[in-house]
Amino acid sequence: MIKLFYSEGACSLSPHIILNEIGLPFEAVKVDWSGNDGTLKELNRLNDNGCVPTLSLDDGSPLTEGSAIVQYLADLKPEANLAPKAGTIERSRLQEHLNFIASELHKGMGAFFGLNEAYPDEAMRAQVRKVASEKLTQALNVMSKRLGLKEYVMGSQFTVADAYLFTVLSWAQYVSFDLKPWPNLEAHQLRIFKRPAVQKAMKTENLLG
């Protein structure tokens, strides 16, 4: 059985959603970062970077990196239409979106975490946050333009890109970053939030309050 190593609300939420979408049996393994229950040791054995998401496949081999994981999972159940067929221009478009989310939005939103610890000086922290906000705003402008009035990132079909975008933008609430200037992105968040697979993953990860 596939195992997904996850941390609550982290980027591992994206493949967690996709595993629920495809409906194949899997084990969700919450990593105890204190190392008390053996999950961290198992994660480190599978992934040299010691980070989530990490999959342990049926044969025990690991698969890492979120974008690779979600595409692998989508291909396990092609009839779910979570990713276009490999080798098509549509698949390359999907990878284009995944790479943009990873390099610009994931990294951009992640820059806000741990600022208090990294920059004890309030003035320096404010300056770093200002620069990070400007960069993230530029990336959100691009993502908003790409989404436009479409229901999903790729058009009328929900794909793995939507799960990843939803996951990354859900962090805005934790870092006090307002998404109101991008109403289509806010609408997308609500649309994805309502999906049963998303609700199930978030309930497992104790994210529903």
N, C-alpha and C positions, 0 to 999 in steps of 0.2 A: 504494500500500500504506500502511496505517496505521503510524505510528511512535509508539512510547511512549518518552518521555524519562523515565528513572528514575535513582534513586540507591539503592545497595544497602541493603535493609532499611528504607527510608523508606516513607512512606504510599503511594508509587507501587507498592508490592508488591500492594496491593489490585486496581487495574486490571490489573496484570500477571497475577494469578491469573485474573481474569475473561476476559482475552484468551485464555488457555489453555483455559478452560472452553468458550468458544464455538467454538474451533477454526478461526477465520479467520486467514489469513496476516497477519503483522505483523512489524515490525522493532523489536526492543528496543534502545534507544540509551542506553547508560550515560553519564551526564554526567560529564565530567572538570572538576571545580570549579576546577582550576588554570588552565583555559583554554588548555591546550597543544594540544588536538586539534581545536578548532573546534566541539565539541558544546555548550559553554557559550554561544558566540556564536549558534549556531542556536537554542538554547533561549530566549535573551533576545530574539531576533527574533520568536519565536512568543508569548512570554508576558512581559508587562511586569513581572510580579513576579519573573521569573527563577527559578521554583520548579517542583518536580515534585510530582505527575504533570502532564505536559502531553502531549496527543495532537496529532499532525499528521495530519489526515485525508487521504483519497484526493486531494482537490483542493488540498491544501497549507494549508488553513485550520486554525487551532488550536482546541482545546477544552481548557479548564482546569477546575480544581476537581474533586477526587476523586469526590464524590457525583454530580455531573453526568456525569462520564466513565463511571462504572460503569453508570449507568442507560442512557446512550446505547449502550454496548456490549451490554447485555442486550437492548435493543430490536432490535439487529441480527440476533439469532437468538432470536426469541420461543419457539421450540420447546424451547429449553434450560431454560425456566422459571426464569430467574435473577432475574426481576422480574415482579410481577403486571402485568396490562394497564393501560396508562395510562388515567386517568379513572375508575378504580375505587377504592373505599374501601380495598381491599387495597394498591393502589399508594401511597395516602396513608399507610397504616400503615408501609409500607417506608420512605418518605421521613421519617416520624417517627423511625424507628430510626436511619436514616443521619444525620439532623440531631443526634440525641442523641449518637451516637458521635463526631461531629465536634466538637460544642461542649463536651461534658463529658468524654469519655474521651480523645480525641485531644489536645485542649488540656490536659487534666489530666495525662496521661502525659508530654506534651512539656515540662511545667513542670520536670521533673527533669533535663533535659539541660542541660549547660553551667553547672550550679550552682557548680562549683569556680572557674570563670573569672569568673562574675558576682559571686560573694560570696567573696572571699579570706579574710575573717574567719570563722573556724570557728563561732563562736557565732551569728553572723548567718545563716550558711549552714544551720545546724541548725534555726534558727527558721523559715526560709523553707521548708525541707523538711518540717517538722512541719505547717505550714499547708497546703502542697500535698498532703501525705499525707491529711490530714483531708478535704479537698475531694474528692480522688480516691476515697477510701473511700466517701463518700456516693454518688458517681456509680456505683461498682461495686455498691453495695447495690441501687441502682435497676435496673441492668442485670441483675443476678443474679435479682432478682424478676421482671423481664420475661421472662427466658429460662425460669425455673422448671425444670420437668422436660422441656421440649421438646428435641427433637434439634437443631433449628436456631432462629434468631431468629424466623422467621415460622411455625414449626411443624414439619412433616415434610419441607419442601422447602428445600434449600440455595438461598440467594439472595445477591445482592451484599452484603447487610448482614453476612452471615457472613464474607465475605472481608475486609471492612473491620474488623469486630470482631477477627478473628484477627490482622490486621496490627498494630493498635494495642496489643492485649494482649501481643503478642510482644515489645514493647519492655520489658516488666516485668523481663526477665532482665538487661537492660543498665543498668537504674537501681536494681537491688537492691530491687525492690518485690515482696513475696510475695503471690501469688494464692491461697495455700492456704485463706484464710478463705472463698473462694467456689468450692467444689468443682465446682459445675455449670459455672462458667466455665472452670475447668481442664480439665474433661472435654470441653467444646466446643472448646478449643484443640487437644487431641489428636485429636479427631474431624476437624477441618478440616485439620490437619497431614497426615493420612494420605491426603488426596485427591491423585490423580495430578497434577492441574493445579497444586496448591500445591507439590508436590514439584518439579515442572518449573520453576516460577518461582523457587523458592528455590535450586535448583541453578544456574540462570542467574545469580542474584545472589550466588552464593558464600556462601550462608547455611546450608549443611548440614554445615559443618566439613570 
